[in-house]
């Protein structure tokens, strides 16, 4: 087979495989993408955020000293919330995170301590895993975290939603989440405008 014909076949295969994907993404983008809504800051937003925390028994969460969980069966966490330290496990790595003093963190591979730049890279990865994976675990309890802004948004159904924007902190500052609440203030769903997703407002 001639080289030109081979190239044409390869090019055709690439177009065949990528064009439907691009068309599907374009359809999803047009159908679901929403602009970040503009909310109203102030006392009403603060009260709505407090109502949500009360509905979720925030005091019990605050008084919980230890949480252990697994994220997508890949990242494992043992979080001593009272002392703000966490052991993070993935593959054959373990990192002892001190979330108040990252200079004292330690990294291990197969139970052997790693030092130098390799340790710094593993610690940075563990911090990123913790920031991301713990957020999905306890997101509703973080509406008053340092660097957050809260505002009230009127939803299409006429109800009030709580828009929370993380202006600083974590691994992806600038992300926003719009909480949909029931009459008691308990979250029923949320929409997100986040850096890692090209489509805004996914619910």
C-alpha positions, 0 to 999 in steps of 0.5 A: 500500500502506498504511503499517501493512501495510508496517510489518507486512511489514517486521516479519515479514521481520525476525522471519523473518530473525532468529528462525532465527539466534537459534534456531541460536545457542541450539542451539550455545550449549547444545550447545557452551558449557563452563564454564572448568575449574578446574586445579591450579597448581604444579610439575606445570603448570610441567613440562607447559608446559616439556615442550610448549615442548621438543616445539616446539623453543622454542630455535629459535623464541627464536633466530629474529630475523625473522618475516614473515607475513600474517593473513587476507590483510588485515594484513601484518607484518614483525617484527624479533623481535631488536629487538622492532620491527615494521612493520604494513601494512593497506589504505594504512596502515603503522605502524612499531611499537617494542614496547618504546617506543610513544612512538617509533612512526610512522604513515603513509598512502600513505607520508606520515607522519601526526601528532597524534591520527590517528597515535595512533589508527593506532598503537593499531590496529596494536598491537591487530592485532599483539597479536591476529595474532601470538598466533595465530602463536606462541601455544604459545610464550607460555605463560611470558609475563609475566602468565600462569598455568598449571595442569593439567586432567584431560581427559575422556579421562583425559589431562592438558591445560595451561590457560593464562590471560593475566591481563594484557598484550595486548589481551584480558587474562583469556582462557584456553586449554586445550592438548591434548597428545600423549604427547610434549607437542606440541599437538594442539588447544586450547579457548578461553575468550575475551572476543570469543566468547560460547561458552566451550570451543570447540575 
